[in-house]
Amino acid sequence: MLSELYQTIEDRSNADYIKENGPFCCERKDAWLGKGYYYWDSFVENAHLWGKKIYTKNNKNYIVCLSKVDLNDNVYDLLNPSVLLEFKQAAEGLSKAYPDKNITVTVVLEQLKKQSDFTYKAIRVRSEDDMSCFKQKTSFKEKHKAYLDTCPHIQVCVLDKTFIGENNFKIIFPSVYCDDYVI
């Protein structure tokens, strides 16, 4: 089944360049899943929240683009409990080996990527508390703090651009850049 993935990028009035060259790789040293093409999974609201958090608050505009991708067995899916358990064991092993080092998600992933059996084309993860003030909550019970997050912040970091496929990147916001825009 195809998933809709959304990439948020700065609007530099270069829509034609974006359409021809996207998606765009994040190579920042603080990229928490490592180098890759970062997307928001399924919920376009998260792409807009990110655009407002990163660009609008800095007096810049943003663009949201869409790719439809089959999130198959080529994805290291940290929403899958067995994959998460494997990750947890790797993190615990690194913590024991390096007790004075802060073992982060990035550190564990970079170590896993060095292993010959890590042949994944993408990593999928749900982040917590990065944009917690924007959670969309539905309570399980009245007067109980447990809730269902109906717009979880799920990110996909594509490691290999070929995983996205050819001609699979289109602007969906703002509408003025969309192919079907009419005045």
PyMOL CGO cylinders between C-alpha atoms (Angstrom):
from pymol import cmd
from pymol.cgo import CYLINDER

trace = [
    CYLINDER, 0.00, 0.00, 0.00, 1.29, 3.44, -0.89, 0.3, 1, 1, 1, 1, 1, 1,
    CYLINDER, 1.29, 3.44, -0.89, 1.88, 5.96, 1.88, 0.3, 1, 1, 1, 1, 1, 1,
    CYLINDER, 1.88, 5.96, 1.88, 1.69, 9.68, 1.33, 0.3, 1, 1, 1, 1, 1, 1,
    CYLINDER, 1.69, 9.68, 1.33, 4.91, 11.31, 2.46, 0.3, 1, 1, 1, 1, 1, 1,
    CYLINDER, 4.91, 11.31, 2.46, 5.32, 15.08, 2.80, 0.3, 1, 1, 1, 1, 1, 1,
    CYLINDER, 5.32, 15.08, 2.80, 8.55, 17.05, 2.65, 0.3, 1, 1, 1, 1, 1, 1,
    CYLINDER, 8.55, 17.05, 2.65, 8.65, 20.63, 3.95, 0.3, 1, 1, 1, 1, 1, 1,
    CYLINDER, 8.65, 20.63, 3.95, 11.21, 22.95, 2.36, 0.3, 1, 1, 1, 1, 1, 1,
    CYLINDER, 11.21, 22.95, 2.36, 11.96, 26.66, 2.30, 0.3, 1, 1, 1, 1, 1, 1,
    CYLINDER, 11.96, 26.66, 2.30, 10.16, 28.70, -0.36, 0.3, 1, 1, 1, 1, 1, 1,
    CYLINDER, 10.16, 28.70, -0.36, 12.86, 30.56, -2.27, 0.3, 1, 1, 1, 1, 1, 1,
    CYLINDER, 12.86, 30.56, -2.27, 10.57, 31.35, -5.22, 0.3, 1, 1, 1, 1, 1, 1,
    CYLINDER, 10.57, 31.35, -5.22, 12.17, 28.48, -7.14, 0.3, 1, 1, 1, 1, 1, 1,
    CYLINDER, 12.17, 28.48, -7.14, 9.24, 26.12, -7.73, 0.3, 1, 1, 1, 1, 1, 1,
    CYLINDER, 9.24, 26.12, -7.73, 10.53, 24.92, -11.11, 0.3, 1, 1, 1, 1, 1, 1,
    CYLINDER, 10.53, 24.92, -11.11, 13.87, 23.95, -9.56, 0.3, 1, 1, 1, 1, 1, 1,
    CYLINDER, 13.87, 23.95, -9.56, 12.07, 22.13, -6.74, 0.3, 1, 1, 1, 1, 1, 1,
    CYLINDER, 12.07, 22.13, -6.74, 9.87, 20.19, -9.17, 0.3, 1, 1, 1, 1, 1, 1,
    CYLINDER, 9.87, 20.19, -9.17, 12.89, 19.13, -11.22, 0.3, 1, 1, 1, 1, 1, 1,
    CYLINDER, 12.89, 19.13, -11.22, 15.33, 18.35, -8.39, 0.3, 1, 1, 1, 1, 1, 1,
    CYLINDER, 15.33, 18.35, -8.39, 13.31, 17.28, -5.36, 0.3, 1, 1, 1, 1, 1, 1,
    CYLINDER, 13.31, 17.28, -5.36, 13.26, 15.67, -2.93, 0.3, 1, 1, 1, 1, 1, 1,
    CYLINDER, 13.26, 15.67, -2.93, 16.08, 17.33, -1.04, 0.3, 1, 1, 1, 1, 1, 1,
    CYLINDER, 16.08, 17.33, -1.04, 18.59, 15.64, 1.21, 0.3, 1, 1, 1, 1, 1, 1,
    CYLINDER, 18.59, 15.64, 1.21, 19.21, 16.85, 4.75, 0.3, 1, 1, 1, 1, 1, 1,
    CYLINDER, 19.21, 16.85, 4.75, 22.92, 16.71, 5.48, 0.3, 1, 1, 1, 1, 1, 1,
    CYLINDER, 22.92, 16.71, 5.48, 22.96, 18.66, 8.74, 0.3, 1, 1, 1, 1, 1, 1,
    CYLINDER, 22.96, 18.66, 8.74, 25.13, 17.19, 11.48, 0.3, 1, 1, 1, 1, 1, 1,
    CYLINDER, 25.13, 17.19, 11.48, 22.18, 17.36, 13.90, 0.3, 1, 1, 1, 1, 1, 1,
    CYLINDER, 22.18, 17.36, 13.90, 19.81, 15.39, 11.65, 0.3, 1, 1, 1, 1, 1, 1,
    CYLINDER, 19.81, 15.39, 11.65, 18.52, 12.89, 14.17, 0.3, 1, 1, 1, 1, 1, 1,
    CYLINDER, 18.52, 12.89, 14.17, 18.15, 9.93, 11.82, 0.3, 1, 1, 1, 1, 1, 1,
    CYLINDER, 18.15, 9.93, 11.82, 21.33, 10.77, 9.93, 0.3, 1, 1, 1, 1, 1, 1,
    CYLINDER, 21.33, 10.77, 9.93, 21.77, 12.01, 6.38, 0.3, 1, 1, 1, 1, 1, 1,
    CYLINDER, 21.77, 12.01, 6.38, 18.69, 11.47, 4.24, 0.3, 1, 1, 1, 1, 1, 1,
    CYLINDER, 18.69, 11.47, 4.24, 15.51, 12.76, 2.65, 0.3, 1, 1, 1, 1, 1, 1,
    CYLINDER, 15.51, 12.76, 2.65, 13.17, 13.64, 5.52, 0.3, 1, 1, 1, 1, 1, 1,
    CYLINDER, 13.17, 13.64, 5.52, 9.42, 13.30, 5.17, 0.3, 1, 1, 1, 1, 1, 1,
    CYLINDER, 9.42, 13.30, 5.17, 6.33, 13.41, 7.38, 0.3, 1, 1, 1, 1, 1, 1,
    CYLINDER, 6.33, 13.41, 7.38, 4.30, 10.21, 7.06, 0.3, 1, 1, 1, 1, 1, 1,
    CYLINDER, 4.30, 10.21, 7.06, 0.58, 10.41, 6.16, 0.3, 1, 1, 1, 1, 1, 1,
    CYLINDER, 0.58, 10.41, 6.16, -0.43, 13.54, 8.08, 0.3, 1, 1, 1, 1, 1, 1,
    CYLINDER, -0.43, 13.54, 8.08, 0.06, 16.69, 5.99, 0.3, 1, 1, 1, 1, 1, 1,
    CYLINDER, 0.06, 16.69, 5.99, -0.71, 18.75, 9.12, 0.3, 1, 1, 1, 1, 1, 1,
    CYLINDER, -0.71, 18.75, 9.12, 2.72, 17.81, 10.45, 0.3, 1, 1, 1, 1, 1, 1,
    CYLINDER, 2.72, 17.81, 10.45, 4.41, 19.16, 7.33, 0.3, 1, 1, 1, 1, 1, 1,
    CYLINDER, 4.41, 19.16, 7.33, 2.61, 22.46, 7.87, 0.3, 1, 1, 1, 1, 1, 1,
    CYLINDER, 2.61, 22.46, 7.87, 3.46, 22.51, 11.60, 0.3, 1, 1, 1, 1, 1, 1,
    CYLINDER, 3.46, 22.51, 11.60, 7.11, 21.99, 10.72, 0.3, 1, 1, 1, 1, 1, 1,
    CYLINDER, 7.11, 21.99, 10.72, 6.95, 24.73, 8.10, 0.3, 1, 1, 1, 1, 1, 1,
    CYLINDER, 6.95, 24.73, 8.10, 5.53, 27.16, 10.64, 0.3, 1, 1, 1, 1, 1, 1,
    CYLINDER, 5.53, 27.16, 10.64, 8.00, 26.11, 13.34, 0.3, 1, 1, 1, 1, 1, 1,
    CYLINDER, 8.00, 26.11, 13.34, 11.11, 26.31, 11.15, 0.3, 1, 1, 1, 1, 1, 1,
    CYLINDER, 11.11, 26.31, 11.15, 10.28, 28.83, 8.42, 0.3, 1, 1, 1, 1, 1, 1,
    CYLINDER, 10.28, 28.83, 8.42, 7.30, 31.05, 9.28, 0.3, 1, 1, 1, 1, 1, 1,
    CYLINDER, 7.30, 31.05, 9.28, 8.64, 31.90, 12.73, 0.3, 1, 1, 1, 1, 1, 1,
    CYLINDER, 8.64, 31.90, 12.73, 11.83, 33.09, 10.98, 0.3, 1, 1, 1, 1, 1, 1,
    CYLINDER, 11.83, 33.09, 10.98, 9.84, 35.26, 8.54, 0.3, 1, 1, 1, 1, 1, 1,
    CYLINDER, 9.84, 35.26, 8.54, 10.25, 32.80, 5.66, 0.3, 1, 1, 1, 1, 1, 1,
    CYLINDER, 10.25, 32.80, 5.66, 7.68, 30.94, 3.60, 0.3, 1, 1, 1, 1, 1, 1,
    CYLINDER, 7.68, 30.94, 3.60, 7.62, 27.21, 3.05, 0.3, 1, 1, 1, 1, 1, 1,
    CYLINDER, 7.62, 27.21, 3.05, 6.56, 24.65, 0.46, 0.3, 1, 1, 1, 1, 1, 1,
    CYLINDER, 6.56, 24.65, 0.46, 5.06, 21.21, 1.07, 0.3, 1, 1, 1, 1, 1, 1,
    CYLINDER, 5.06, 21.21, 1.07, 5.73, 18.46, -1.46, 0.3, 1, 1, 1, 1, 1, 1,
    CYLINDER, 5.73, 18.46, -1.46, 4.22, 15.00, -1.80, 0.3, 1, 1, 1, 1, 1, 1,
    CYLINDER, 4.22, 15.00, -1.80, 5.73, 11.63, -2.69, 0.3, 1, 1, 1, 1, 1, 1,
    CYLINDER, 5.73, 11.63, -2.69, 3.74, 8.38, -2.68, 0.3, 1, 1, 1, 1, 1, 1,
    CYLINDER, 3.74, 8.38, -2.68, 5.92, 5.50, -1.53, 0.3, 1, 1, 1, 1, 1, 1,
    CYLINDER, 5.92, 5.50, -1.53, 5.42, 1.83, -0.70, 0.3, 1, 1, 1, 1, 1, 1,
    CYLINDER, 5.42, 1.83, -0.70, 6.72, 1.47, 2.86, 0.3, 1, 1, 1, 1, 1, 1,
    CYLINDER, 6.72, 1.47, 2.86, 7.68, -2.18, 2.52, 0.3, 1, 1, 1, 1, 1, 1,
    CYLINDER, 7.68, -2.18, 2.52, 10.31, -4.49, 4.00, 0.3, 1, 1, 1, 1, 1, 1,
    CYLINDER, 10.31, -4.49, 4.00, 13.03, -2.07, 2.87, 0.3, 1, 1, 1, 1, 1, 1,
    CYLINDER, 13.03, -2.07, 2.87, 12.09, 0.23, 5.76, 0.3, 1, 1, 1, 1, 1, 1,
    CYLINDER, 12.09, 0.23, 5.76, 13.69, -0.01, 9.21, 0.3, 1, 1, 1, 1, 1, 1,
    CYLINDER, 13.69, -0.01, 9.21, 10.36, 0.65, 10.90, 0.3, 1, 1, 1, 1, 1, 1,
    CYLINDER, 10.36, 0.65, 10.90, 10.74, 1.70, 14.52, 0.3, 1, 1, 1, 1, 1, 1,
    CYLINDER, 10.74, 1.70, 14.52, 6.95, 1.64, 14.88, 0.3, 1, 1, 1, 1, 1, 1,
    CYLINDER, 6.95, 1.64, 14.88, 7.17, -2.15, 14.51, 0.3, 1, 1, 1, 1, 1, 1,
    CYLINDER, 7.17, -2.15, 14.51, 7.62, -3.67, 18.01, 0.3, 1, 1, 1, 1, 1, 1,
    CYLINDER, 7.62, -3.67, 18.01, 10.16, -6.31, 16.90, 0.3, 1, 1, 1, 1, 1, 1,
    CYLINDER, 10.16, -6.31, 16.90, 12.31, -3.69, 15.17, 0.3, 1, 1, 1, 1, 1, 1,
    CYLINDER, 12.31, -3.69, 15.17, 12.02, -1.41, 18.20, 0.3, 1, 1, 1, 1, 1, 1,
    CYLINDER, 12.02, -1.41, 18.20, 13.15, -4.27, 20.46, 0.3, 1, 1, 1, 1, 1, 1,
    CYLINDER, 13.15, -4.27, 20.46, 16.17, -4.88, 18.20, 0.3, 1, 1, 1, 1, 1, 1,
    CYLINDER, 16.17, -4.88, 18.20, 16.97, -1.15, 18.36, 0.3, 1, 1, 1, 1, 1, 1,
    CYLINDER, 16.97, -1.15, 18.36, 16.61, -1.14, 22.16, 0.3, 1, 1, 1, 1, 1, 1,
    CYLINDER, 16.61, -1.14, 22.16, 19.03, -4.07, 22.48, 0.3, 1, 1, 1, 1, 1, 1,
    CYLINDER, 19.03, -4.07, 22.48, 21.55, -2.28, 20.25, 0.3, 1, 1, 1, 1, 1, 1,
    CYLINDER, 21.55, -2.28, 20.25, 21.21, 0.88, 22.36, 0.3, 1, 1, 1, 1, 1, 1,
    CYLINDER, 21.21, 0.88, 22.36, 21.70, -1.09, 25.58, 0.3, 1, 1, 1, 1, 1, 1,
    CYLINDER, 21.70, -1.09, 25.58, 24.77, -2.79, 24.12, 0.3, 1, 1, 1, 1, 1, 1,
    CYLINDER, 24.77, -2.79, 24.12, 26.28, 0.56, 23.16, 0.3, 1, 1, 1, 1, 1, 1,
    CYLINDER, 26.28, 0.56, 23.16, 25.50, 1.98, 26.63, 0.3, 1, 1, 1, 1, 1, 1,
    CYLINDER, 25.50, 1.98, 26.63, 27.38, -0.91, 28.25, 0.3, 1, 1, 1, 1, 1, 1,
    CYLINDER, 27.38, -0.91, 28.25, 30.32, -0.60, 25.85, 0.3, 1, 1, 1, 1, 1, 1,
    CYLINDER, 30.32, -0.60, 25.85, 30.52, 3.19, 26.24, 0.3, 1, 1, 1, 1, 1, 1,
    CYLINDER, 30.52, 3.19, 26.24, 29.15, 4.02, 29.72, 0.3, 1, 1, 1, 1, 1, 1,
    CYLINDER, 29.15, 4.02, 29.72, 30.41, 7.61, 29.63, 0.3, 1, 1, 1, 1, 1, 1,
    CYLINDER, 30.41, 7.61, 29.63, 28.89, 8.41, 26.24, 0.3, 1, 1, 1, 1, 1, 1,
    CYLINDER, 28.89, 8.41, 26.24, 25.37, 9.76, 25.65, 0.3, 1, 1, 1, 1, 1, 1,
    CYLINDER, 25.37, 9.76, 25.65, 23.79, 7.09, 23.44, 0.3, 1, 1, 1, 1, 1, 1,
    CYLINDER, 23.79, 7.09, 23.44, 21.24, 8.83, 21.22, 0.3, 1, 1, 1, 1, 1, 1,
    CYLINDER, 21.24, 8.83, 21.22, 18.98, 7.55, 18.46, 0.3, 1, 1, 1, 1, 1, 1,
    CYLINDER, 18.98, 7.55, 18.46, 21.47, 8.96, 15.95, 0.3, 1, 1, 1, 1, 1, 1,
    CYLINDER, 21.47, 8.96, 15.95, 24.40, 7.10, 17.54, 0.3, 1, 1, 1, 1, 1, 1,
    CYLINDER, 24.40, 7.10, 17.54, 22.53, 3.78, 17.50, 0.3, 1, 1, 1, 1, 1, 1,
    CYLINDER, 22.53, 3.78, 17.50, 21.34, 4.21, 13.91, 0.3, 1, 1, 1, 1, 1, 1,
    CYLINDER, 21.34, 4.21, 13.91, 24.80, 5.15, 12.65, 0.3, 1, 1, 1, 1, 1, 1,
    CYLINDER, 24.80, 5.15, 12.65, 26.20, 2.02, 14.34, 0.3, 1, 1, 1, 1, 1, 1,
    CYLINDER, 26.20, 2.02, 14.34, 23.45, -0.17, 12.82, 0.3, 1, 1, 1, 1, 1, 1,
    CYLINDER, 23.45, -0.17, 12.82, 24.05, 1.32, 9.35, 0.3, 1, 1, 1, 1, 1, 1,
    CYLINDER, 24.05, 1.32, 9.35, 27.66, 0.07, 9.51, 0.3, 1, 1, 1, 1, 1, 1,
    CYLINDER, 27.66, 0.07, 9.51, 26.50, -3.55, 9.80, 0.3, 1, 1, 1, 1, 1, 1,
    CYLINDER, 26.50, -3.55, 9.80, 26.38, -5.58, 6.60, 0.3, 1, 1, 1, 1, 1, 1,
    CYLINDER, 26.38, -5.58, 6.60, 22.83, -6.79, 7.28, 0.3, 1, 1, 1, 1, 1, 1,
    CYLINDER, 22.83, -6.79, 7.28, 21.46, -3.24, 7.48, 0.3, 1, 1, 1, 1, 1, 1,
    CYLINDER, 21.46, -3.24, 7.48, 20.28, -2.97, 3.87, 0.3, 1, 1, 1, 1, 1, 1,
    CYLINDER, 20.28, -2.97, 3.87, 17.28, -0.73, 4.48, 0.3, 1, 1, 1, 1, 1, 1,
    CYLINDER, 17.28, -0.73, 4.48, 16.40, 2.12, 2.13, 0.3, 1, 1, 1, 1, 1, 1,
    CYLINDER, 16.40, 2.12, 2.13, 14.54, 4.18, 4.75, 0.3, 1, 1, 1, 1, 1, 1,
    CYLINDER, 14.54, 4.18, 4.75, 13.97, 4.60, 8.48, 0.3, 1, 1, 1, 1, 1, 1,
    CYLINDER, 13.97, 4.60, 8.48, 10.52, 5.25, 9.97, 0.3, 1, 1, 1, 1, 1, 1,
    CYLINDER, 10.52, 5.25, 9.97, 10.13, 6.63, 13.48, 0.3, 1, 1, 1, 1, 1, 1,
    CYLINDER, 10.13, 6.63, 13.48, 7.60, 8.38, 15.67, 0.3, 1, 1, 1, 1, 1, 1,
    CYLINDER, 7.60, 8.38, 15.67, 9.07, 11.33, 17.53, 0.3, 1, 1, 1, 1, 1, 1,
    CYLINDER, 9.07, 11.33, 17.53, 7.72, 12.40, 20.89, 0.3, 1, 1, 1, 1, 1, 1,
    CYLINDER, 7.72, 12.40, 20.89, 7.66, 15.86, 22.47, 0.3, 1, 1, 1, 1, 1, 1,
    CYLINDER, 7.66, 15.86, 22.47, 9.34, 17.73, 19.61, 0.3, 1, 1, 1, 1, 1, 1,
    CYLINDER, 9.34, 17.73, 19.61, 6.05, 19.42, 18.73, 0.3, 1, 1, 1, 1, 1, 1,
    CYLINDER, 6.05, 19.42, 18.73, 4.03, 18.20, 21.73, 0.3, 1, 1, 1, 1, 1, 1,
    CYLINDER, 4.03, 18.20, 21.73, 1.98, 21.39, 21.95, 0.3, 1, 1, 1, 1, 1, 1,
    CYLINDER, 1.98, 21.39, 21.95, 0.51, 20.44, 18.57, 0.3, 1, 1, 1, 1, 1, 1,
    CYLINDER, 0.51, 20.44, 18.57, -0.78, 16.99, 19.52, 0.3, 1, 1, 1, 1, 1, 1,
    CYLINDER, -0.78, 16.99, 19.52, -4.30, 16.17, 18.45, 0.3, 1, 1, 1, 1, 1, 1,
    CYLINDER, -4.30, 16.17, 18.45, -5.71, 14.22, 21.36, 0.3, 1, 1, 1, 1, 1, 1,
    CYLINDER, -5.71, 14.22, 21.36, -8.82, 12.11, 21.79, 0.3, 1, 1, 1, 1, 1, 1,
    CYLINDER, -8.82, 12.11, 21.79, -9.31, 10.90, 25.36, 0.3, 1, 1, 1, 1, 1, 1,
    CYLINDER, -9.31, 10.90, 25.36, -9.91, 7.23, 26.08, 0.3, 1, 1, 1, 1, 1, 1,
    CYLINDER, -9.91, 7.23, 26.08, -11.99, 8.07, 29.13, 0.3, 1, 1, 1, 1, 1, 1,
    CYLINDER, -11.99, 8.07, 29.13, -13.37, 11.23, 30.66, 0.3, 1, 1, 1, 1, 1, 1,
    CYLINDER, -13.37, 11.23, 30.66, -11.13, 12.69, 33.38, 0.3, 1, 1, 1, 1, 1, 1,
    CYLINDER, -11.13, 12.69, 33.38, -8.27, 10.33, 32.50, 0.3, 1, 1, 1, 1, 1, 1,
    CYLINDER, -8.27, 10.33, 32.50, -4.97, 11.54, 31.08, 0.3, 1, 1, 1, 1, 1, 1,
    CYLINDER, -4.97, 11.54, 31.08, -4.53, 8.64, 28.64, 0.3, 1, 1, 1, 1, 1, 1,
    CYLINDER, -4.53, 8.64, 28.64, -5.34, 9.63, 25.07, 0.3, 1, 1, 1, 1, 1, 1,
    CYLINDER, -5.34, 9.63, 25.07, -5.04, 8.61, 21.44, 0.3, 1, 1, 1, 1, 1, 1,
    CYLINDER, -5.04, 8.61, 21.44, -2.88, 10.93, 19.33, 0.3, 1, 1, 1, 1, 1, 1,
    CYLINDER, -2.88, 10.93, 19.33, -4.83, 11.23, 16.08, 0.3, 1, 1, 1, 1, 1, 1,
    CYLINDER, -4.83, 11.23, 16.08, -2.04, 13.03, 14.24, 0.3, 1, 1, 1, 1, 1, 1,
    CYLINDER, -2.04, 13.03, 14.24, 1.19, 11.35, 15.40, 0.3, 1, 1, 1, 1, 1, 1,
    CYLINDER, 1.19, 11.35, 15.40, 4.50, 12.87, 14.38, 0.3, 1, 1, 1, 1, 1, 1,
    CYLINDER, 4.50, 12.87, 14.38, 5.83, 10.03, 12.23, 0.3, 1, 1, 1, 1, 1, 1,
    CYLINDER, 5.83, 10.03, 12.23, 8.90, 10.73, 10.14, 0.3, 1, 1, 1, 1, 1, 1,
    CYLINDER, 8.90, 10.73, 10.14, 10.47, 8.76, 7.34, 0.3, 1, 1, 1, 1, 1, 1,
    CYLINDER, 10.47, 8.76, 7.34, 14.11, 9.33, 6.50, 0.3, 1, 1, 1, 1, 1, 1,
    CYLINDER, 14.11, 9.33, 6.50, 14.80, 7.94, 3.05, 0.3, 1, 1, 1, 1, 1, 1,
    CYLINDER, 14.80, 7.94, 3.05, 18.44, 6.85, 2.83, 0.3, 1, 1, 1, 1, 1, 1,
    CYLINDER, 18.44, 6.85, 2.83, 18.44, 5.94, -0.85, 0.3, 1, 1, 1, 1, 1, 1,
    CYLINDER, 18.44, 5.94, -0.85, 16.70, 8.35, -3.23, 0.3, 1, 1, 1, 1, 1, 1,
    CYLINDER, 16.70, 8.35, -3.23, 15.89, 5.54, -5.67, 0.3, 1, 1, 1, 1, 1, 1,
    CYLINDER, 15.89, 5.54, -5.67, 13.45, 4.22, -3.03, 0.3, 1, 1, 1, 1, 1, 1,
    CYLINDER, 13.45, 4.22, -3.03, 11.21, 7.21, -3.81, 0.3, 1, 1, 1, 1, 1, 1,
    CYLINDER, 11.21, 7.21, -3.81, 11.17, 6.54, -7.54, 0.3, 1, 1, 1, 1, 1, 1,
    CYLINDER, 11.17, 6.54, -7.54, 11.29, 8.76, -10.61, 0.3, 1, 1, 1, 1, 1, 1,
    CYLINDER, 11.29, 8.76, -10.61, 8.84, 11.65, -11.05, 0.3, 1, 1, 1, 1, 1, 1,
    CYLINDER, 8.84, 11.65, -11.05, 7.39, 11.11, -7.59, 0.3, 1, 1, 1, 1, 1, 1,
    CYLINDER, 7.39, 11.11, -7.59, 7.69, 14.56, -6.06, 0.3, 1, 1, 1, 1, 1, 1,
    CYLINDER, 7.69, 14.56, -6.06, 5.12, 17.28, -6.52, 0.3, 1, 1, 1, 1, 1, 1,
    CYLINDER, 5.12, 17.28, -6.52, 4.32, 20.55, -4.83, 0.3, 1, 1, 1, 1, 1, 1,
    CYLINDER, 4.32, 20.55, -4.83, 0.97, 20.57, -3.02, 0.3, 1, 1, 1, 1, 1, 1,
    CYLINDER, 0.97, 20.57, -3.02, 1.35, 23.85, -1.06, 0.3, 1, 1, 1, 1, 1, 1,
    CYLINDER, 1.35, 23.85, -1.06, 1.12, 26.75, -1.63, 0.3, 1, 1, 1, 1, 1, 1,
    CYLINDER, 1.12, 26.75, -1.63, -1.47, 26.32, -4.35, 0.3, 1, 1, 1, 1, 1, 1,
    CYLINDER, -1.47, 26.32, -4.35, 0.13, 28.99, -6.55, 0.3, 1, 1, 1, 1, 1, 1,
    CYLINDER, 0.13, 28.99, -6.55, 2.95, 26.49, -7.30, 0.3, 1, 1, 1, 1, 1, 1,
    CYLINDER, 2.95, 26.49, -7.30, 0.66, 23.53, -7.98, 0.3, 1, 1, 1, 1, 1, 1,
    CYLINDER, 0.66, 23.53, -7.98, 0.39, 22.22, -11.54, 0.3, 1, 1, 1, 1, 1, 1,
    CYLINDER, 0.39, 22.22, -11.54, -3.41, 22.50, -11.50, 0.3, 1, 1, 1, 1, 1, 1,
    CYLINDER, -3.41, 22.50, -11.50, -3.45, 26.08, -10.15, 0.3, 1, 1, 1, 1, 1, 1,
    CYLINDER, -3.45, 26.08, -10.15, -5.93, 28.36, -11.94, 0.3, 1, 1, 1, 1, 1, 1,
    CYLINDER, -5.93, 28.36, -11.94, -6.27, 32.13, -11.53, 0.3, 1, 1, 1, 1, 1, 1,
]
cmd.load_cgo(trace, "trace")
